[in-house]
Amino acid sequence: MPRTKDPADDSADIAQAIMALALEQAERVGWEGVRLFDVAAALDISLADIYRHYRDADAIAEAWLSKADRAMLAPAEPSFAELAPPQRIERVMLRWLDTLAPHRAVTRQILVGKLYPGHPHFVAALVVRLSRTVQWVREAALLRGGPPRRQLEEIALTWLFVATVAVWMVDRSDGQTITRRFLAGRLRDADRLQGWCPRRRQGSAASSAS
């Protein structure tokens, strides 16, 4: 007997279709040029149908960024926990960026648009999102530091995340090579400054003592 489709599945499919078409439209006309009535017409639905899923175009943008958050938090392979902290951070952040890569230019427009001085509520929301994302980076990278180490990690990760995204937004290299090199280099610097690999240094100290 065929399984009856859950209405929630249809709702999720429609929400995904709305987001996908809005991003596709933005590739042609820019994010600021996206018109929800065009999206509705293309999907043969009403604006009320779109409103049931997204309160406005910014909600679609937020859903797109949240998709990267979910990808970043997806279960990792068992060997992930055995990696050094900088390597874990690198993998987690690249998961976030790689998810958004198919619409990198549009994502840049979304993020830059949120910084427009005339929309202080967007700026405030972006700051909150940044803080939340950094907290999830710590969790996904399995960082266990408590105060005051935790606060230092948060400051360092916030700077690292913002700087890496800034490089990524203008990175047109194959496979985002420039971004990957930048992130790896900054993590090496942070490793030296913050000591994210204590076991390695302890081993070196033991060798020196002998």
C-alpha positions in Angstrom: 0.0 0.0 0.0 1.5 3.4 -1.0 2.6 5.6 1.9 0.4 8.6 2.4 2.5 11.7 2.0 2.8 13.8 5.1 1.5 17.4 4.4 4.6 18.7 6.2 6.6 17.2 3.3 4.7 19.2 0.8 5.2 22.3 2.9 9.0 21.7 3.1 9.1 21.1 -0.7 7.3 24.4 -1.4 9.5 26.3 1.0 12.6 24.8 -0.7 11.2 25.6 -4.2 10.6 29.3 -3.2 14.1 29.7 -1.9 15.7 27.9 -4.9 13.7 30.1 -7.4 14.5 33.3 -5.5 18.2 32.5 -5.6 18.0 31.6 -9.2 16.3 34.9 -10.0 18.9 36.7 -7.9 21.7 35.2 -10.1 20.1 37.1 -13.0 18.9 40.4 -11.5 20.8 40.6 -8.2 19.3 40.0 -4.7 17.8 43.5 -4.5 16.1 42.9 -7.8 14.2 39.8 -6.6 10.5 40.3 -6.6 8.3 37.8 -4.7 5.4 38.2 -7.1 7.7 37.0 -9.9 8.7 34.0 -7.7 5.0 33.3 -7.0 4.0 33.5 -10.7 6.9 31.2 -11.7 5.7 28.6 -9.1 2.0 29.1 -9.9 1.3 30.0 -6.3 0.0 33.1 -4.6 1.9 35.7 -2.5 -0.1 34.4 0.5 1.4 31.0 -0.2 4.9 32.5 0.0 4.0 34.4 3.2 3.0 31.2 4.9 6.6 30.1 4.5 8.6 33.4 4.5 7.5 36.7 6.0 9.6 38.6 3.4 12.6 38.3 1.1 15.0 38.7 4.1 13.4 35.6 5.6 14.4 33.7 2.5 17.9 35.0 2.8 18.0 33.8 6.4 16.8 30.4 5.4 19.6 30.2 2.9 22.2 31.1 5.5 20.6 28.7 8.0 21.0 25.9 5.4 24.8 26.5 5.7 24.5 26.3 9.5 22.8 22.9 9.3 25.4 21.6 6.9 28.1 22.8 9.3 26.4 20.8 12.1 25.9 17.6 10.2 27.4 14.5 11.8 31.1 14.1 11.1 33.0 11.0 10.5 34.2 9.1 13.6 37.8 10.1 13.1 36.9 13.8 13.2 37.3 13.9 17.0 40.9 12.7 16.6 41.9 15.7 14.6 43.8 18.7 16.1 41.4 21.6 17.0 42.6 23.8 14.1 41.8 21.1 11.6 38.4 20.6 13.1 37.7 24.3 12.9 38.9 24.4 9.3 36.6 21.5 8.3 33.6 23.0 10.1 34.0 26.5 8.5 34.6 25.1 5.0 31.4 23.1 5.3 29.6 26.3 5.9 31.2 28.1 3.0 31.0 25.1 0.6 27.2 25.0 1.1 26.8 28.6 0.1 29.4 28.4 -2.8 26.8 27.6 -5.6 25.4 31.1 -5.0 28.5 32.9 -3.7 27.8 36.2 -5.5 24.2 36.3 -4.3 25.3 35.4 -0.8 27.8 38.4 -0.9 24.9 40.7 -1.9 22.8 39.4 0.9 25.5 39.9 3.5 26.5 43.3 2.2 22.9 44.4 2.0 22.4 43.6 5.7 25.1 46.2 6.5 23.2 49.1 4.9 23.1 51.9 7.5 19.5 52.6 6.7 18.4 49.2 8.0 19.8 49.1 11.5 17.5 46.2 12.4 19.3 44.2 9.7 22.7 45.1 11.1 21.6 44.1 14.6 20.2 40.8 13.3 23.5 40.1 11.4 25.5 40.7 14.6 23.2 38.3 16.5 23.5 35.7 13.7 27.3 36.1 13.7 27.5 35.4 17.4 25.2 32.4 17.1 27.2 31.0 14.2 30.5 31.3 16.1 29.0 29.5 19.1 27.9 26.7 16.7 31.4 26.6 15.2 32.8 26.0 18.7 30.3 23.2 19.3 30.8 21.6 15.9 34.6 21.8 16.3 34.4 20.1 19.7 36.1 22.9 21.6 35.9 22.4 25.3 37.6 25.4 26.8 36.0 27.1 29.8 36.5 30.7 31.0 38.7 32.6 30.3 39.9 30.4 27.5 36.4 30.2 26.0 36.1 34.0 25.7 39.5 34.1 24.0 38.4 31.4 21.6 35.2 33.3 20.8 37.0 36.5 20.1 39.5 34.7 17.9 36.8 32.7 16.1 34.7 35.7 15.4 37.6 37.5 13.8 38.6 34.4 11.9 35.0 33.8 10.6 34.5 37.4 9.5 37.9 37.6 7.8 37.5 34.3 6.0 34.0 35.2 4.8 35.3 38.5 3.5 38.0 36.7 1.5 35.5 34.1 0.3 33.1 36.7 -1.0 35.5 37.9 -3.6 37.3 34.6 -4.2 37.0 33.5 -7.8 39.8 30.9 -7.7 39.1 27.3 -8.6 37.8 25.3 -5.6 38.0 28.5 -3.5 41.7 27.9 -3.2 42.5 31.4 -2.0 40.0 31.1 0.8 41.2 27.7 1.9 44.8 29.0 2.0 43.8 32.1 3.9 41.9 30.0 6.5 44.7 27.5 6.9 47.2 30.2 7.4 45.2 32.1 9.9 44.6 28.9 11.9 48.3 28.2 12.0 48.8 31.7 13.4 46.0 31.2 15.9 47.4 27.8 17.0 50.7 29.5 17.9 48.9 32.3 19.7 46.2 30.5 21.6 47.6 27.0 21.9 44.8 24.9 20.4 47.2 21.9 20.4 48.4 21.4 23.9 49.3 17.8 23.5 51.7 18.5 20.7 53.5 21.1 22.7 53.6 19.0 25.8 55.2 16.3 23.8 57.8 18.7 22.4 58.5 20.0 26.0 59.1 16.4 27.2 61.5 15.8 24.3 63.4 18.9 25.2 63.6 17.9 28.8 65.1 14.6 28.0 
